[in-house]
Amino acid sequence: MTVSTEALTARVEQLLEARTQASEAYFDKHAERLARACRVMAERFLSGGRLLALGGSPQDWSDAHHVAVEFVHPVIVGKRALPALAVSLDRLDLLREPNDMVISFRPLTITAGDEWSFDPPTDDHFVAQELAEISYHLLWELVHVFFDHLGGSEAGAGASGFLYPFLERQETDLASVVEDVRRSVLMKSEEVTELRIQTLADGRDELLAAAASLRGRFDAGGKLLAFGNGGSATDAADAVADFHRALQDWPSRPALNLAEDSAILTALANDIGSEVLFQRQVIAYGKEGDATLAISTSGNSVSIVAALAEARRRGLLTIAMVGYDGGRVAAEDLADHVIVSRSQNIPRIQEAQASAYHVFRELVELAA
């Protein structure tokens, strides 16, 4: 059955509205609990604890690795690296130490002495996962705010002031800090909503066109190659998992995650350089009739640029989801379809991009 452009446009609007409503209800309910859980996490980190993120399904593994990379490799200059590991349930007891914390998914649950479960107000698997991603991003940001207080710095946001400007007033009462952090959670959730609206509204036509083009490639026997760096690598893994086996019981689609094989990645980085990480794999695996999905917060990564250029030379369909102003990917017209989340805040970009590739996944099934 052919779905009209008008119906697809209406569906994107419905999906956007559902996310807006779910986000408002979720953070109204859980903002204070997120702040209190984060205070306990900060105390545990300062006592030598680690954060163990439990993988399970392919989607859960993408979140577990996303948690690990965000805490170990902070994207904000000057923030300390925090110990976080992505682990399987069967290794948890072997690796767990007394002050460690555990984060699991579906629903997002934090165990750090007490247990906090953050149930989403939705039955949509994609929306629930997006709310979990926003939450663990905020937990990472808020942990650093509490370090400034628990570590004995002057009251206020300290190095986190640009994230939470109203914390700059002099204040020593941690209960008051929790209240301010609660309000900051709500403020950040509103920023996510605004960026999601911009991404899906401005990128709607590109998403519709990209979905139709990719569906055509799939129907003709082509496959999708997805890639990204750092947190974007975990988003590529999530997108591939959703094409392989979406929880909505859609048909499985052939897709490869080019950020998956550590042996290939480390060999290329060590022997040649990081710029060829994905380009060499496009050469090895890509063929005319295939497609690529590049995910990047900046749109400037040399490994992303090189891979897209190689894909274009080989006749692959090229799709990119990027942040900032689109970077080189947009400026140099390196992809057939470019969806831009116009922000310089990396966690917020990734959160909007999660909505974009989830909506994109559904549109592929609706396209004909």
N, C-alpha and C positions, 0 to 999 in steps of 0.2 A: 504494500500500500504506500503510495506516494504521499508524503506530508508536505503541505504547502509552506512557502516561506513565511506567510503570515502566522501559521500555526506554530512554526519553529520559533519565530520571534516572540510569540505569546508565551511559549514554554520557557524561554530564557527569562522572561520577566517573572513568571511564576516561581522559577527556581531561585531567582534573586530575592523575591519577596519572602519566600519561605526561610531563606538564610537570615534575612534581616530580623524577622520575627523570632526565630529560634535563638539568635545571638542575644537579642534584648532580654528575653526571658531567662536564658542561661546565666548571663552575667549579673542580672538583677538578683538571682537566687544565690549565686556562688561567689560573688566578688569578695565578701568578707572571709569566707572559708578559704579561698585561694590565698588571701593575705596571711591568715593565721597558719596555714600549712607551710607557707614559704618562710615564715619566721622560724618554725621548728626545723625546717630544712637547713636554714642558715646556721642554726646552732649545731646541727649535726655535722655540717661541713667543717665548721670551726673546731669540732672535736675529732676530726680525722675521718669522718664518714664519707662514703661514696654513694653515688646514685646508680642503682642497677636497673636498667630498663629492660623489661621482659618482651622478647620477641615471641611470635607464635605463628599466626597466619602471615603470608607475605606482606599484607598491609600493615600488620602489627610490627613486623621486622623493620619496615621502612620508618615507622614512628620511633622505634627503639633506637635505630641508628641516628635518626634526626636528633633525638634527645642527647645522645652521646656526643655528636659533633658540636652541637650548640654549647654544651657545658664545657667541653674540653678545649674548644677553639672559639673563644668569644669573638663576635664580630665587632664589638665596640672596643676601640683602642683603650688600653689601660685597665681592662677588667682581668681579674685573675682567672687562670685555667682551673676548672673544677673537675674532680675525678668522676667520670661517668662511664659506664660500660653497657653495651647491649649484650644481653645474655639470654640463654634459653632456660626454660623452667627446670629442665633436668640438671642444669649446672648451678642453679641458684644456691642451693644449700652448700655446695662445694666451695663457692666463691664468697658467700656472704660473711661479713664480719660484724661485730657487735653494733657499731654505730652507723652501719649502712642503711640506706633507704631504698625502697623499691617503687618503681612506677610501672604500672601496667595499663592496658587499654581495653576499651569496650566493656564498661565505661572507664574513663580515665580514673585511676585510683592511685593514691599516694599512701604508702605505708612507711611511717617514720615514728615508731612507738605507737602512736594512734594511727587510725586509718581514715583517710578522706576519700570519699567516692563522689565523683562529679557527674551525675546522671544527666544526659542531654534531653531536652524537651522535644524530641523528634524520633521518628522511626526510620528516617532517611540515613542510611549508613554513611553516605558521603558527608552530609551536614554534621553528623555526630563526630566523624573523624576530624573535620575542619575545626570544630569547637575544641576538641582535644589538643590540636596543634596550637591554636591560639593560647590555650591554657598553659601548655608546657613552655611556650615562649615567654609568657608573662612570669611564670615561676622562675625562669632563668633571670629575667630582668630584675625581679623583685628581690631575689636572693642577694643581689649585689647592694641593693638599697639597705637591707638589714645588716649586711656586713659593716656598712658605714657606722651603724649605731652599736651593734654588738662588739665591734672591734675597738670601740672607744674613741672614734673620731668625733669632732664637734657635731652637734645636732644639725640636722639638715640633710640634704641629699648627697652632699660630698661630691664625689666624682660622677654620681648619677644625676646631678642636678638638671642636665639638659633633658633627661628622660622624664623627670617628675619635678617640674619647677616649683610647685607649691610646697615641696618638702624643704625648701631652703630656709624657712623660718626656724629660729632656734627652738629646739624642742628635745627634751630628754626622756619623756614618758613614752615607752614603747607601745603602750595601749593607744596613745594618740597617733603614733606612727602607723599602727595597723589601720586605724580609721582613714588616715591620709592615703595609705596604700590601697585600701578598698576603693576609694574614689579614683585613684589613678588607674586601677583595673577598668573601671567603667569608662574612663576617658579613653584609654587605649582601645577598648572594645568598640567605641564609637569611631575611632580612627580606622579600624579594620573595616567596619561597615561602609564608611565613606570610600575607602580605596577599592573595596569589592564592587561597589556600585559603579565607580569610575571604570574599573577594569572590564566588567561585563557589559556596561552600557556602551563605552567607546569601542570595545573590542567585539561587540555582538556580530557585526557583519563579517569580520575576519573569522570568528569562531564558526559561524554557519558555513562559510565558504571552505574553511579548512576541514571541517567535519565531512562535508560532501566530497571533497577531493580525497580525503583519506579513506572514506568508505569505498570510493571507486577503486582505489589501490588495493584494498583488502579483497573486494569482490573479484578483482583480476588476478589474485594470487600473490599480491605484494605483502610486505611485512613492515613493521614500524621499528625504527632504531631510536631509542630515547637516551638522553645523556645530560649531565650537569655536574657541577663541582660542589663539594661540601654538602650543605643542606639541600641544595638543588639536586645533588646526586640521589639523595633519599627521596626527593619528590619524583625524580625520574623512575626510581624503583617502584614507588607507589603507583604511578601512572601505568607502568608495565604490568604490575600485579592486577590492576583493574581491567586491563585489556585481556589478560590471561583468564582471570576468573573473578568477574565482578560479583559482589554479593547480591546484586539485583537479578542474578540468573540470566544475564544477557549472554549471547554467544561468545565463546572464546575467540580472541583475535591474536594472530602471530605478532609478537613484539619481543625485542631484545633490550636489555638494560646494559648500555656500554660502560657504565660505572661499576659493574658488578664484580668483575674478575680481578682480584687484587694482584694476582701473579702477572697478568697482562699489563695492568696499570703501572705497577712498580718496575717492571722490566722496561717499559717505554720511557717512564720518567727518569730512570737511572741511566739508561743507555743512550737516549736521544734528547729527551726534554719533555716537560709537561705539555708543551704546545701541541704535541702529536697524539695525546692520549686517546682522543676520539677520532681524529682524522685517520689514523692507521686502521682503526676498527671499521670505519666507514669503507675504506678500501678493501678490507678483508671480507666484510659481510654484506655490504650494500650492493644492490644491483638496480639497474633501471627498472622502474615500476615500484620500488620501495619508497618509504617515507621516513623522515627524521622529525623528532620532537626535541628541540633544544630548550632547556630551562636555565635561566640565568638571572640573577638579581640585578646585575649591572649592564648586561649586554655587551660587555667589553672584553670578556675573558678570551685570551688568545686561543685556548683549546676549543672553545665554542666557535669562534670565528673561523678557525682553520677547518673544523669539521663541517660547518655549514657550507663553506666554499667548496670543499671536496665533494660534498653531497650534490651541490648544484652542478658541478662539472660532470658528475656521473648520472645526471638525469633523475635524481631522487626528488620527491616532493619535500619541501623544507618548511617546517612550522617552528616558530620560536615564541616563547613566553618570557618576557624580559621586564626589568624594572627601570628605575631612574627615568631618563627621557628616551629609553630604547637603546642608548649607546651605539656602538658601531654596527650592531645588527640592524637597527632601524636606519641609521644614517647612511649606511653603505648598501642598503637593500639586499641583505644577505639571505633573507628568507622569503618564500612566496607568501607566507601569512605571518604577521607579527602582531602579537597581543601585548600591549604595554600597560604595566601597573605603575602609574606615575607617582613615585615616592622615592625617597632616599633612605627610608627606614627598612633595613633588610628583613627583620621578622615580619613586618606588616606586608612587605612585598610577597614573601613566601606564603603568607596566609591567603592573600588575594589570589595568588597563582594556584593554590590548592583548589579554590573554588572554580577557577577557570578551567583547569584540566579535568576536574570532576564533571562540570557542565559539558565540556567538550566530549567526554566519554559517552555521555547520554546522547548527545547530538549525533555522534557517529552511528548509533543504532537507529535513530529516527530518520537519518538521511537516506535517500534512495536515488 
